[in-house]
């Protein structure tokens, strides 16, 4: 199964869950007057819109390379994921801050407490199911690295977005439950406003992390160290190579990688032998790093000694 298929499955699961949850939260927020519930409703609304943006990014990133974009459209997914981070902050965090401050300034009793608890419980189950799908799909692409290191270095940003959205949603539900419970138990309805502010800070933190992650990918993040190590091992194990220079990589998309290497070849190789060797190296690199779609091999020493530029 391709990584794009993994991403589609996780995004669809999150979209269906968040749509149902957002509708139920808005209804209960209107009945109960809870700021924490209203903040959670806008949180789920933002998440629903986010899944739509992720689907747009996934679809547009699959377009074939053309004259204007010879390396393809893989980074479309990163752009739309960045827009998701902006939306989480604007629609989720800012609204939560606003509702929290309003409730602190004008606290009022809550209505329909049982409905609040029911919706929070159902939402928790649905968000947990969505997170389970996203986590399972993400784990498929994790190598020997730890989970946190994989999150920081992966190019499959759509899955990272869903993971953080669902994790924040679960934590937000817990915060909303605690706020509503304390407000109801103590009849101090300031707790409801404090919960809304806490949800706002949570969403702001997630938004800034995802923005930083997608920014790195947009400006050209390198592949994981383990993949670079695989490429270097292939090059070092090949005969007729006297030295391996720089190995530069850049994520062009979740399953598309640019690889450029600088090699010092054996001086005795003929031009025909050099071409055959470079072709063999490209095949070997793709065997250990299948997403290496664009490979450029430059023989600087050959170029200097034979007066012929040989990039591949």
N, C-alpha and C positions, 0 to 999 in steps of 0.2 A: 504494500500500500504506500502510495506517495505521501510526502509530507503535506502536499496541498489537500489531499483527501482527508488526512488526519485533521487539518485545520478546519475544513468545511464541516466535518462531523461535530467538532467541539463548538464551532460558532453557531451551527443550527440548534444544537442542544441548549446553548445559552440564550439564543433568541426566543425560542419557544417558552422557556422557563421565565425569562424576564418580562415577556409580554403579559403572560397570565398574572405574574406577581404584581406588576405595575398597576394593572386595572384593579385588582383586589385592594391594594394599598391605598389608592386614591379614594375608593369608595369608603373604606373604613376611616381614613383620615378626615373625610368630609363629615362623617357621622360622629366621630369621637372628638374632633378638635385638637388632636394630638400633633404637636409640632414635630416630635421625633418620628411619628408615623408619616407625616407629610414629607419630611426630609427623606425618609426611606422610599416614599413613593416617587419623588423626583430622582432619587438615586437609581431606582429600577427603570424609570423612564429614560434616563441617560444611558443606562446599560443597554436597553432595547435599541435605542438609536445607534449606539456604538456597534452592535452586532450588524446592523444594516450597513454601516460604513465599512466594517471589516469584510463583509460579503462583496461590496463594491470593489474594495482593494484586491481581494482574492481573484475576482473575475477579470479586472483590468490588467492585473499583473501577468496573466496567462497569454496576453497577446504576443504574437511572434515578432522577432526583431525586424526592423525595416531600415530604410536609409537614414531616417532621422534619429532612430534609436538602435544602433547596430548591436548593442549589448542586451537588447530586450527591454521589457517593461517590468522586470521583477521588483524594482524599487517603488513601484506604485503601491505595493502592499505596505511599505514602510511609511509612505506619505499619509495614507489613509489611517494607519495606526497612530501616527502623530496627531491627526485630527481627532481621533478617539480620546487621546490624552487631554486635548484642549476641551473637548466636550465634557469629560468627567469633571474637570475643574469648573467650567462655566455653569453647566446645568446641575451638576451634583453638589460640588463643594460650596459654591457661592450661594445657591438657594438654601442649603443647609445652614450656612452661617446666618443668613437673613432670618430664617424661621426661628433659629435659636435665640438670636438677639430680641426678636419681636416677642417671643414667649417669656424671656427674662424680664422684659419691660412691662408686659401685660399678661401675667400668668392667669390661667382660668381652669376650672375643673375639666376633667376628661369624661367623655360619655362612651358607652358601648365598650367597656373594658374587656369583656369576654370576646367580643369580635376582634379586638386588637390582638389579644393573645392567640386566637385561632389563626388569624392571617399570618402573624409572625411565625407560628409553628409550621404552617403549611409552606410558607416561603422558605423557611430554613431547610425543610426536606427537599424542596425543588432545587434550591441553590446548591445543596450538598450533592445532589445527583448530577447537576451540570458540572460542578467542580470535579467530580469523580471521572466523568468522561474526558474533560480537558486534561486532567492529570495523567490519566492512562495513555492518552494519545501523545502527550509531551514526553513521557517516560520512554516511549519507543525510540526517540531520537537521542536519548542521553547515553553517552558512551561511558568511559571510565571516570569521567569527571563527577563531582558531587552535584546535587540538584541545584544548589545556589549558583555554582560556577557555570553550570549549563544554562541557567536562566540569563546570566550576565553575558554569555558569549554566543548564544544561539542566534541564528539568522531567521528562525521561524517565529517572528514577533507576534503574529496573530494568536498563536497558542499562548504566548506569554501574557498578552492582553487579557485573554479569557481567564487564564489562571488568576491573575491579579484582580480582575473584576469580580469573579466569583468568591475569591478569598475575602475581599473587602466587603462584599455583600453579606457573607456569613458573619463577619465580625460586626458589621453595621447592624444586623438583626439582633445580635446579642446586646449591643449598646442600647438599641431602641427598647428592647425588652427590659433591661435594667432600669433605664430612665422612666419608662411607664410604670413599672412595678413600684419603684421608690416614690414616684409622684402619687400613685394611688394609695400606697400603704401609709405614707406620712401626711398626705393631703398638702404637701408642699410641691406645687406644680412647677417650681423652678427647675426641678430635676428633669422634667420633660424638655425644657429649653437647653439645659446643659448637655443632654444626650444628643440633641440636634447639632450643637456646636462640635461635640466630639466626632460625630459622623462627618461633619464638614472637614475637620482636620484630617481624618482618615482618608477621605476622598482626595483632598489636596495632596497628601503624601503620595498616594498611588499615581495621581496625575503627573506629578513632577518626576517620579521614577520612570514611568512609561515614556514621558517626553524625552528624558535624557537617553533612554535606551534607543528609541527610534531615531533621535538626532544622530547618535553615533553610527547607526546603520545608514542613514541618509548621506552622511558626509564621507562614508567609506570605511567601515569597520573590517578588520582582518578576520580570517577564519580562525577557528579554535586552534590552540597550540598543538593538540594531538593530531589534527589533520595536516598541519605544516610538518610535523615530525614524520608522518607517514610518507609525505612527498620526499622529504630529505632522505629517508631510508631507502626509497626506491632509487633515487639518484646515486647514492653512495654504493649501492649494491650492484650497479651497472658497470660493466667493463668499459674501457676506453674513455673514462672520465677521470681526469687528473685532479680536479677540484670543483667543489660546489660553492658558488657564491651566494648572493642574496636570493631569498625566496619570498616574494611579495604576493600577498593574497588580498582579495576584497570581495565581500558579499554583494552579489548582484541581485540576489533574491533569496528566498528561503531554501531553494534547491538549485541555486545557480552561483557558481564561484569562479572568480577570475584568478588565475595563477600565472605568475611570471617568475622565471628562474634564470640565473646567470651561471653558465657552466664553462669550465676549462676542459676542452676535449683533447684527446690524444692527437699529437701533431701528425701522426702517420696516417690518419684517416683520410680517405679520398672524399670528394664532394658527394659521390653517390652513397658511400658508406655512412657519411655524416647524416644525409637525409633519411636513410633507413633507420639509423639509430634514434634520431629525433622522433620519427613516427612511432618507434617502439616505446620510447619513453613516454610519449603522450598517452598511449594505450595503457601502459603500466600505471601511470598516475591516476587515470580514470578508474582503473580497477580498485585502487585503494581509497580513492575519493571520487565516488560516482558523480557528485554535483559539480565537479571541475569541468564546466562547459567551455570556458575560454582558457586555453593554455598557450603561453608564449615562452619559447625557449631561445635564449640569445647566447651565441658562442662568441664571446668577446675576443678570446685568444685566437680563435680561428679567423675572425674578422681581421685582426691586426696582422697576422702572419700571411694570410692568403689574399688580403686586400679585398675581401668579399663579405658583405653583411649577410648574416644567416639567421635572422630571427624567425621563429616558427610559432 
